[in-house]
Amino acid sequence: MNEKFRIVFIAGKLGDVDGVSLEVEKWIDVLKNEGHEIYAISGKFCHNLVTVPEDHRLLIDDISFDSPLQHEYEQMVFPFLNKFQTYISEEKLKATAEDMNHKSSYIADSIFEFIQSNSIDVVVAQNTNAMPMTLLGGLAVYKLCSEKRIATIFHHHDFWWERSRFVNSAIETILSKTMPPQIPGIEHVVLSNYASHILRSIKRVHPRIIPNCEDFDNPVIKDEYNSDFRKELGFKDEDILVLQPTRIVQRKRIEDSVRFVGKLGMRHPKLMRRLHLIISLYQGDEPDENYIAQIKTLADEYEVPLHFISNRVASTRGTTDSGKKMYTNRDVIANADFVTYLPIWEGFGNALLEAVAAKVPVVTSTYLVYKTDIRVHDFNMIEVHDNYNNKNELVIPDDALDKINDILHDPQKRTEMIEQNFRIAKEHFGYDTLKNCLNQLFDDYSYEILASRKKIQKSREEFSV
């Protein structure tokens, strides 16, 4: 790639431990190393986004996932999220849509001014127009590419029709038009073959696939910083740390991880008092206190010690306000004896790749994208097939319990498994793959970007006059 661009990433939040934030930082790392200049616009910078200098950032509170306006709109237009189950009149819905249109135009203008003043060439919209968790952000980006004709790359991680809470809505027309849009001159990127198929079928657009990737040349290991994790969190050397390295979201099926650990202890009693299940991340953007209570009740039933440690985990290393050490999720993974990853649905599988990079055994469900895009590469995972009984419980076979028991007691088997998985993942999902995909993306889209650059330059000249 010879041409270098000024690229702005737009998202509802950045610098967090969720999959979108993590993938954005990987893209930024690779693109900066390729010589591009990076900017960022977000509704919230959760932690210090060290890859983007402060003078290259723009904070717009109203596009945050948890902004008052976003919550107000959600209550109005998504009946499932209406806490009080109140009836919303047609007049109120119309007024809400008009308000969203007006405020998103103002935000689009603010973003355009930022683009003009920094001579930005291309926008990379991170899930803003796939999931309606930043309605104003999504509408603003739509207006930038449809009205201002700014070169825009939409990076879709998952889609609104995959979430039950968004399927029934009062703004179906708006969502269908803008999330994602069908406009000439824009690019769509998805994570998997499945997502590509769905987008082609529903939207009749042809996205390119760039999978989640990981830096296997610089993987997390036990080092001087994280080697005290057990001591800091109160675990003993003989404890078996089972890690659920995800946010607390129902589709992650954490209850199945609880049941897996409980059944492992019952089938192999010598492990019973040593097993500890750690949940490393927070509830995220889909809070449900009832779900946490359900997990705790199930853990008590199966006598599984359960540890919520999100208050000690961040996107970067540091300290809490009281001076306690903060670890990254990768630090926690590096200290785990094995990882449970049993979702019913995932856009790809960031945490799975992180565990493989840290050389930790993984127990995974065979969720759809795992079957279509990951399993085909002959990984050596401990698989629990996605079969559910009439109680909606994942059916956990004895052979999966026996396999992880073998791995825990046979260092040679463990080494063979983790080294095989690391080698395969590095080949197919490493930074070389990401670099090649991004170079191809920006090469193929370069004519649109250069045309957009001329429009922006012309608008700056007109504005200055």
N, C-alpha and C positions, 0 to 999 in steps of 0.2 A: 504494500500500500504506500503510495507516494504522497497523496493528498492528506493533509492534516486538518482536522476540524475543531471548532469550538462546540462542545456538546453539553447540553443542559439536561440533567435528569430531573424529572418531576414525579413526586409521589406524595401520598397522604402523610407518610412519615418515613424517616430515614434514620440510620444509626441505631436500630434496635436489633433484637435477636430473632425476629421472625424471618421466614424464608425469603420474602421479597427484599428486605433490607440487606440480608447477607449476600444475595445474588447481585444486588446493585453494587455493593462494595467490590465484588469480584470483577464485574464488568469495568468498574472504574480503575481498578488496579491494572488490568490488562490494557485498557485503552490509553491510560497515562503512559504506560511503558512503550506503547506504540507511537507516542509523540503527540497525542491529542490533548487539548486543554479542556478541563472538566469544570462544570458549574452544577449547582444543585438548587432546586426549589422544592420546599416541603412545607407541610402544615405543622410539622413537628420534627425537630432534630433531637432524638431521644438521648443520645450520648454524643460525645465529641466525634464528629465525622472527620477523622484525621486525614483522610484522603482528599478532602476538598477544603481549601483555605477559607477562612471566614468571609473574606471579601469576595468570594466566588459563590456565596450562598444568598438565597432570599427566603425569608420566613413569611408564609401567608397563613395565619392562624385559621382562617375560615375553611381551608381545604384539609384540615386535620380530621382524622377518623373520629376523634372525640370532641370536636368543636360543638358549641351549643347549637349552631345552625344545623349541623349534620344530625344531631340527635332530634332536633325539632322536625326536620324533614322525614327522618325515619319513622317517627311516630305517626306522621301524616300519611305517608304513601305506602308503608309496608305493614299491613294489618297484623302480621305475626309478631311484629315488634311493638305494637301498640299496648303498652303496659296496662292501660286502664280499659282496654276494649271499648273505647268510645266510638260512636258513629261519626264519620267525617262527611260532611255534606259535599255535594258536587261543587258548590260555589267556593267552599274552603279549599278543596283540592285544586280548583282552577287558580285561585289566588296563590296557592303554594307554588304551583308550576310557574306562574308569572314571576313570583319572587325569586325562584331559583334561576330563571332565565336572566332577570335583571342583575342579580348579584354575580352570576357567573360571567356576564359580559364585563362587569367592572374588574373581576379578577383576571380575565383574559387580557384586558387592556394593561393591567399592572404587569403581567408576565411579559407582554409584548414590549413594554418599555424596558424591562430588564434585558430582554433579548436584543433590542436596539442598542442600548447603552453599552452592552458587552460584545456586540458584533457576533452573536451566537449563530451558528450555522444550522443546527439540527436539534430537535427535541427528542428525548427518549422518555416516553411516558410509561411509568412502571405500575401496571395494573390499574391505572386510573380509569381506564375505559373497558375494564373486564368485570370489575367487582364494584358495586355502588356504595362503597364505604367512604368515598369522598365525592359526593354527588356534584358539588360545586367545582371540584378539581377536574372531574371527568368532563363536565359540560364546558369548562374553560378551555381544556385541551382540544376538545372537539371544535370549538370556535376558532382556535388558533390555526388548525389545519384546514378547516373548511372555508373560513372567511378570510383569514390572513394569508393562507396558503403557505404556512411554515412547514418545511420538511419535518416529518414526524415519523418516528419509529415507535410502534406500540408493542411493548413487551408484556404479554399476557401470561400470568401465572396460573390463574384459574378463572372460572366464569360464573356470573351471577345465577345462571340457570342450574348450576350444580349445588346451590345452597337453598334448602327448603325455605329459609326465612325470607328469601328475596323473590321466590318464584311467583307468589301471589302478590301483586302490587297494583297500585293505582296509577303508575307511570310506565306501563308496559310499552307504550308508543315511544316515550323518551329513551327507555333502555334499549329497545330494538334499534333505534336510530343511531345511538351514540356509543353503545357498549357491546361490542366494538363497532366503530363506524365502517361504512363501505364507501370510501372516497378514493377517487383516482389519485395517484401520486404519493400514497403513504405505504409504509411497510408494516407487516404484522410478524411478530415472532412468538412462538409458543414453545413449551418445554418438551413435548412428547408427540409421538406418532398419533396417539389417541386424540390429543387436543387438536392436532392438525386436521385429522379426519372430521372431527366435530365442527370445526370452524369452516371447513370447505363445504360441509353438508348444510349447515344452518345459514351461514353468511355468504357463501359462494365466493370467498376470498381464498387466496393461496398463501398461507403463512410459511415461513421457513422455521425449521426446528433447531433450537439451540438448547441442549439439555442443561440441567444443573451441573455444575462442575466444581472441582475442588483442587486446591493447590497441593498436589501430591509431592512436589519437589520440596515443599516446606511444611510437612505435616506436623500437627501437634504431637508432642511426646511428653513423657514425664520429665520435667526439668526442675531446676532449682526453685522456680516460682511455684509450680503446682504440686510438687512432691509432698507437701505438707497438707494436702487436701483432707485426707482421712483424719489427721490430728485436729485440724481446724474445725471440722464439722462433727467431731466426736465419735468417729468410727474406729474400731479396732483393726489390727492387721489381719486377723483371721476372719473378719466379716466379709461376706460375699456381696459386693455392691452391684445391684441390678439397676440399670439406668433407663428411665423413660426420658429421652433427651428432647422433649417437645413441649409446646405450650399445652395448657389444659383446655382442650377443645373436644367436643363429643366425637367428631369424626376420627380423632386419634385413637379412640377406643381404649382409653387407659384402663377401664374396668377389665378388659381382656388381659392386659399386662398383670394386673393384680391377681387374676385367676391363674395365669400361667405360673407366677411365682408361688402362689399358694399350692397349686397342684404339684409343682416341682418339689416343694418341701414335704408334701404328703407321700409322694412316690419314692423319694430318697430322703428318709428321715434324718440321716446324718447331716443333711444340709439345713434342716428346719430352723435351728436357732442361729444360723449364721447369715441367713438371707435378709437383705434390706432392699426395699424398692425406693429409689430416689426419683422424684419428678423435678427436673431442673429448671423449667421455665414457668412463666406466669400464665394467667388465664388468657391474656391477649385481647383480641378485639371481639370476642364472642363470649362475654362473661355469662356464667350460669352457676350461681351458688348451689343450686340443687344438684348439679352434676358433681361438684366437689364433695358434697355431703354423701352422695351415692358412692363415690370412690372410697371415702373414709369408712362408711358402713361395711362395704364389701371387704376392705382390708382387715377390719376387725373380725369379720366372719371367717376369713381364711387365716387369721393370725399372722398377717404380713405386716412387719414394721414399715411404716410409710413415712417418707421424709419429703416435705416441700421446701426447696432451698432457693427459690427464685430471688429471694432477698440478698443472695450471695453470688448471683450470676448476672453478668452484663455483657455487652458486645465487646468491651475492651477491659483489660486488667486495670485494677485500681483499688481504691478503698472506700468503705462506707463512711457515712458522716461520723460514725463512732470510731473509725480507724481500723475496722476489720477488713481483711483482704477480700477483694472481689475477684472471682474467677470467670473466665469465659466458658461458654458451653463446651467448647473443645477441651478445655482444661478438665472439666468434669468427666467427659467421655474418656479421656486418657487414663483416668483413675478407676474406671468401671471394670468389673470382671466380665460382664456382657451387657449388651443393649437389647431392650425389647422395643420393637417397632411394628405395631400390629394395627395400623389404620384400616378403616374400611374404604377410605378414599384419600388420595394424595395427588397434588398436581405433578409431583415427581418424587422427591425423597431426599431432601437436603440432609436431614439428620442421619439417614442411612449412609450416605457418602462420607459424612464426617466421621462416623464410627469406623468405616472401612479405612479411611485415611489415618486414623489413630491406632489402627491395628487391634481392634476390639471385636470379638465375635458378635454376630447379630442374629437375633431371632426375629424374623419378619413374617407378616402375613403376605399372601400373594394378591395384594390389591391390584387393580386393573393396570395402572401404568407400570408397576413392577413387572407384570407379565409381558407387557408389550414392548418395553424399552430397556429393562434392566436384566431380567432373568435370561434373556436371549444370549447374553454374553458369558454364560456358564459360570456364574458366581457360585461359591460354596457357602451358601447361607443355610441356617436352620429354618426351614420354611414351615409355616402353619397355613394350610390351604384355607382360602376364604369361604369356609362352610360355616353356616350359622344354624343353630337348632331352633326349636319353636319358642324358646325363651329369648331369642335374639342374642345368644351367647356364641362366641367363636368356639368351634369344636377344637379342643386341644388334644391331639393324639399323644399317646404314651411315647411313641418313638421320638417325638420332638423333645420331650422331657429327658429321655435317656441320652439323646445326642448331646444336649447341653451339659448333662452330668458328666459324660465322657470328656467333653472339652475342658471342663473344670478340673478334671483329675489327670488328664493326659497332656502334658506340655507339648509333646511332639505333634499330636493331632491339632492342638490349638495353633501351633506355629504354622503348620501346613495350611490350615484354613485361612488364617489372617494374611499370610504372605501371598497366597493365590488370589484372594480378593483384592488385595492392594495392587498387585500387578495388573489385573484385569481393569480395575477402576482407573488406574493411572493412564492406561492405554486409551480408554474410551471416554473418560469423564475428567481428564486432567486439564491443566491450563493450556497445554498445546492445542487441545481440541477447542477450547474456548477462544483462544487467540485466532485460530484458523477460521472459525465460524464468524467471529466479529470482523476480521479483515475482509472476508468475503461479503458480509452484509454491507459494510460501508463502501466497499468497492462497487458493488452492484447498485447501490443507492446514491452513488456520488453525483450523478447528473442532476437528480432532484435536489440534492443538498446544495450543489453549486448554483442552481437556479434560485433556490431559496436565499442563498447568500446575496445574490444580486438584488433581489426584492428588498431584503432588509437594508442593504447599503443604500438603495434608492430612497427607502422610507426615512432613513436617518438624514439624508441630504435634504429631503423635503421638510422634515421636522425641524432641522436646524435653521432653515430659512423662515 
